[in-house]
Amino acid sequence: MKNTRNDRNTRNDRNTRNTRNARHLLLPLLTGLLVPGVAAPSVASARTGGAHPAVESSAVSRPAADDIRARIAAVPGMRVVKENPAPAGYRSFALVYRQPVDHRHPGKGSFEQRLSLLHRSTVRPMVLYTNGYDLNYQTPDFRAEPTRILEGNQISVEQRYFGTSRPRPADWSKLDIRQAAGDHHRLIRALKTVYRAAWISTGGSKGGMATVYHRRFYPHDVAGSVAYSAPNNTDDRDDTAEDRFLRRVGSPACRSALTAVQRAMLGARRAEMAGRLTRWAAGQGDTFRTIGSADRVLELSTLLLPMVFWMQKEETDDCGGIPRPSADGDALYAWFAEVTRLPAFSDRHLAPVAASYYQLGTQLGFVSLAAPHLAGMLRYPGIQETRSYVPRGIPLRFQPDAMPDIDRWVRRHGSELLFVYGENDPTRAEPFRTGKGSRDAHVYLAPRTNHLASIDKLAPRDRARATAALRRWAAVDRPTAS
């Protein structure tokens, strides 16, 4: 009995960590694209306030003339902000790199892009990592899965228009996938003067998408790429693939339980739950001006419930945690708020990720889920559209050719690519696929896994193949030039 209890506690601890890691991923995408979420290997872990157990207690000063800090500082446009505590065998630096607002016209303004560097050795591979958002939720000692596999260096990039990497004033027309790819390209060229071994790029969810977009525009910048849980929405008008997926994932009993909660939230319990949300916001000093009201937030989050539930759920877990529609109000509200990340819909939490919703509404595409089981309960037509999340002062004009272009490149020209998806993750409803023109490109499915898919969670044979491909691209088994 003791061993059983210990095993259960271990599983609970692991599930808690996975849920915490998923929160940042499930911020904006949980609202439509099937993304703010990132795969565990590429997800930024939330700050805890304390140093990582394997982190040195303080940064060590090394003033030698050939010191890596001096070499990085000597890169034109690069500025070393500070040195952070680092895992054993590494040094960790907070950096900023000056980028043009418009890569087509570099003389028309610039901004500083925030970076985090984990340095191991200039003769080890370098991993370019992006979570697709800001660096606020990433600890300085975080290592993506490819970094761990290759025992390499890592440069983590804050995406333009996120966090502090924002031009002033913000010209939203300069936030697109090609400009962001230009940031990565320019940074790689600059740092290759120091790190001359193989480069690998990686990211999860929106970060995985950004990884693919960079390769499309600059296919020879890196030796290979690993994209985790990356949606591929080629037709923003057609979301039937997601609807079909959600009708089949999990057990019928679990899907029925979710439907019952949805009907309760927008039916008999609607006024009660909207009132609780209103009181919570008032207590926090939060508002819902962007989306419109607590009732609108409740309807929107209820529509998204099945998607965000399965993004976080492992198939090996049962669905006993889903409350009955008649559950105690505190329990029902607490469960729903935790699964749907209700705070993410308030103005205070939407503002930092406005750039994400802008990208969804202009190029990446959004998901609007069908809900015939909620007929007669929906009050706000079009509530799932991107405009719900973006202030009216920011223009949105969708470019329908952007994602089909990326998809064609992957199928016709993509090479040295690894795509990893979780079996139970709705983002795989519209995945990237290889084609006749793809070379050394592979798509893997991690069984019984959610949005936090990883190479480590693949079946043994697939895990061995994926790891071998990554090591081959990085040439870690062959001598590298210093």
N, C-alpha and C positions, 0 to 999 in steps of 0.2 A: 504493500500500500504506500509505503514511504517513497519508493522509486517512482510509482505512478504519479504521486503528487509532485515530486521533483521534476519529472518529465513535463507535467502540465504547466508548472511554473516556468520552465525553460521556454515552452512554446508561447506562453503569455508574454514573457519578456521580449521574445523575438517579434511577436505580433505588434507589441507596443512600439518597438523600434521601427518596424516597417511602416506603421501608421504615421509615426512622427516624421519619417523620411518622406512619406507621400504627401504631406500637407502642402508643402511648397509647390509640388508638382500639380496638385489639384486646385490651384488657385484660379486662373482664368480659364483653363481648358476644361475645368470641371464645369464650366459654364457653356460650352458649346462645341468646341473643336474636339473634345475628348482629350484635352491637354491641360493645364498645369498639373502635370505629374511627370515624373521622370523615373527611369529605371533605377533600381537600387544602386547598381554600379556607377551610375552617372548622376545620381541624385545628390543635391547638396544637403548635408545634414544640418539640422537646426542648431543654432547656438545654444549652449547650455550655461555659458558664463565661466566655466572652469576650464583648465587645461586638460587636454586628452591625456589618459594615463601614460601613453607612450611618448609624450611630448616632453622635451627638455624644459626645465624650470625657467630658464632664461636664455635669450639669444646670446650667442658667443661672438664677440667682436674679433675680426680677423683683418687687420689693416695692411696685410702684405700687398705689394704693388700688383701682383697678378691675382689677387683675390677676386672671386666670382662677383662679389658685390660691385667692385670697381669696374669689372668688365661689362656688367649689365648697365651700370650707370653711364658708361661710355657710348652706348648705343644711341645714335641721334634720335631725339624725340622721347627717350625713355627717362623716367625719374624714379629713383628708389625712395619710397615714402618711409619705410621702416623695415626692420627685420623682426620676424615673429618667432615664437617657439616652434619647434619642428619635430617631426618623428625622428627616431634614431636613424642616423645615416643621411639625413637631409638637412638643408637649410631652407627657410621659408621667408619670402620677401613680399611685401605689399608694394606694388608698382603702379604707375600710370604711364600711358603712352599716348602721345599727341597724335590724333587722327584728323583728317580733313572731314568737314561736315559732308562735303560732296566729293567723292573720289573722281568724278568727271571734271570737276573744276576745283582742284585742291587749294587754289588761292583764295577761295571765298569762305573763309572762316574755318575754325578748328575746335576741337574739344579734347579733353583728356579722358581716355578710356581706362577704367580701373582693371587691374590684373592681379593675380596671385600666383607667385612662382614657388614651386617646390624643386629645389636644385639637389641633384644627387651626384652627377658627374657629366662633364661635357662629352664624354665618349659613350654615354648611355642614350637610348632613344628618348625623344621628347614627345609627350602626349599633349595635344591641344584639346582642352576640355571646355565645353560650354553647357550650362544648364538652360540656356535660352532666355534667362532673365537677368537678375542682378546677383551680386555676390554677398548680399546681406545675410543670407541663410547658409552660407558655406564657411566652415571653419578653416583657418589657414593650413591645417594639417590634413585636410580631406584629400584622399587619393581615389581617383576613378578606377574601375576594375582593370582596364588596359594598363594603367600605370602600375598597379600591383602585379599583374601578370608579367610585365616586361621589366619590372624593377627599374623604371625609368624616371625621368624628370617629368614635371607637369606644369603647364602654363594654363591657368583658368581665366577665362575671358568674360567680363561683364558685357552683355549685349548693348549696342548703342540705344540710347533713349531710355535705359533702365538704370536704377540706382543713381549714382553720381555721374554716370557716363552719358550726360545729356547736354547737347548744345543749348546755349542761351542767346536769344530766345529759340524755342524749339520750332524748327521748320519741319512739319510732319511729312512733307513730301519727300524728305530725305531719309525716311525710315522705310526701307524696303529690303528684300532679300539680297539684292545685288550689292547694295551699299554695305550691308552687314558682312557679306562675303568679302568685300573689298577690305574691310577692317581686318579680317583674319589673314587675308593674303599679305597685306602690308606688314602686319605684325610678324608673320612667319619669315618673310624676307629679311626683316630687321634682325631677328633672333638667330637666324641660321648662320650669322657671322660668328656666333658663340657656340651654338649647339648644331654641330655638323653631322651628327649621326641621323638615322632615319626618324622621320616625324610621322606620328599617327594622330588622327583626329577622332573625337568621340563626344557623345552627348546622349541624353535620354529625353524622350517625349518631345517637347518643343526644341530642346537642345539637340536631339537626334535629327530633327528636321533641319535645323540650322547647319548641322554637320554635312548633310546631303546637299543642301543648297550651295554651300561653299565649294564642294567638290564639283558641282555642275559648272560653275563659272571659272574655277581654278583647279582643274582636275589633276595637275601635276605638283601641287603644293606639298602634298603628303604622300607617304608610301601606301597608306591604307586607312580605312575609316570603319568605326563600329558605331552603328546607330541603334539605340534601344527604344522600343515602344514608340516608334515614329509613325504617326498617321500620314496618309497620302490621299488627301481629299482632292481628287481631280475634277469633280463636278459638284460645285457648291449647291446646285439646284436639286441634287438627288442624294437623299440620306437614307434610302431604303436598306442599304447594306447594314447600317447600324441598327435599324429597326428589326431586321431579320436576326441579327446576332443576339439582341436582347430578348427575343422571343424564344431562343434556344439555349442560352447559357444557363448553367446551373440546373437545379431540379425544378420540376413543376411546382412542388410545394413552396420552394423558396421564391419563385417568381410570383406565385399567388399571394404570398405574404407581403411582398413589396407592393403589389397592386392594391391590396387591402389598406396598407398604410397610406398610399397615395390618395385613395378615395376618401379615407377618413380626414386627411389633412385638408382636402379641398371640399369636404362635405360637412359632416356633423361636427368635426373638431376645428373647422376653419377659423371661426371668430376667436375661439379660445387660443389657438396657436398663434394667430396674427397678433393677438393682444400680448401674449408672452414675448414675442419678438419685439413689439413696440416698447414694452417695458425694459427689456434687455438693452435696446439701443439707447433709451433715455438714461439708463443707469451708467452706460459707458460714454455718454456724450456723443454717440454716433448718430448719423442720419442716413436716409435712403433717397436723397434728392435725385441722384443719377438714375436709379432704376424706377423711382417714383413713389413707393410707399412700402410699408411692411407687408401689406396684402399682396402686392405685386411680387415682392421678393419671395413670399411663401409659395405663390403659384409657380414661379420660375424654378425655384429649388426643388419643388415637388416633381415637376416634369423631368428634372435631371436626376432624380433619385436613383433609378435603376442603373444608369450609366456610372455614376460615381460610386455606387455600392460595389459594382463588379470590378471597377478599377482598383479597389482596395481589397477585394475578397479573394482568399485562396480557396480552391475547390475542396481541399481537405477539411476545411472548417465546415461545421454545419451552419444552418441558418437560424438556429435557436435564439440568436440575439435580436432578431427582428421582433419588435413588440406587437402585440395585438392592437387593433384599432380602439379597443375599449380600455387600453392600458391607462394607468395613472398618468395624469397630465404632466407631472414632472419627468417621469420616466420616458414618456413618448417624445416630449420636446427635447430632452437631453440627447436621446439616441438620434433623433432626426438632425439636430443641430451639429452633432459630431460628424455624422456621415456626410452631410451636405456642405459642411464648413460654412454655416450661416454667416459668421462674421465677415467672410470674404465678399459678401454682397453689399456691405456698407460703404459709404463714400470714403471713409478713412482708409479702408483696405483696397478699394478699387483704384484710387488715385495712383499708387505706386506701380500698378500693372496696366495702366491705361494703354501703354505702348503695345502690350500683348493683344488687347482687344482691337486696337487699331490695325495690327497686322492681320488678325483674323478677319476683320471686316474689309480689308483692301486686297489681300493676296492669298492668305493661307486657307480661308474658307471656314465656315462654321457649321455646326450640326444642329438641326432642328428635329427633335424626336417626335414621332407620331404618338398620339395618345387616345385611341378610340375608346378605351376603357374609362376615360375621364370626360366623355361627351356630356354636355350640359353643366359641367362644373367649371369650365374655363371662362374667365372674364376678360382676358387681355390678349386679343389676337396679335400675333407677331411678337410676343414677349420674348421668344427665344432668339430673335435676331440680334446681331452684334450691336446695333444702335442702343440697345437697352443698357449697355455697359459703358458707352463712350459719351462724354459730355457733348452737348449739341454744338458747342463752339468748335469742335474738331471735325473737319469734313471727312466723310467716308465715301470712297468711290472704288468699287470692286473691280479688280483686273482678272477676268476669267481665264486668261491664257497663261498666267504665271505657273500654276501647279501642273497643268498638262505638259508644259515645257520641261519641268523637272522630271516628271514621270517618263517622258520619252527619252530623256538623256540616260536615265538609269537603265532602261530596257535596251537601248541601242548602243550606248557607249560606256556605261558605268563599269568600273573595274576596281578590284581590291576593295570590295564593300562587304560588310557583315551587317545584316539586319536581324535583330533578336526581338521576338515578341512573346508575350505571355498568353497561354492558352485561353485564359478567362478574361482577358483584357479587351474591352470594346474597341480600343484603338486599332486592333488588328482586323477589324471589320473591313477597313480600307487600307491594306498594307502596301508597302513597296514590293514590287515583284521584279525579278530579273527577266531578261529577254534574250533573243538570239544574239544581240550585239554585246551582251554583258560578258565580262571576262573576270574570272576569279572573284565572282560575286555570289553571295550565299544568303539565304533566308532561313532562319532557325526558329522553332517554336518550343518554348520552355513549358513542359507539361505541368498542369495544376498550378499555374503561376498567374499573378495579376499584372498590374501596370509596372511593378517593380521587377521586371524580367532581367536576367543576367546570364552571362555565359556559364557561370557556376551552377545555375539552375537547369541547364540543358540536360537531356539524357546523356549518359556517359559517352556514347559514340560521337554525338554531335558536339559535346563539350570538347572532346579531344581534337576533332576536326577544326572547330572554331579557334581553339587555342593555337593549334599548329599554324593556321593561316595567319593569325596575328603575329606570331613569332617569326614566321617567314617574311612577312612584309617588313617587320622592324629589323630583320637581319641580326637578331640578337645572338644567333649561334655562329656568326662570322665576325672576324675582327672589324672594328670600325675605326675610321680615321679620327684623330684628335683635332 
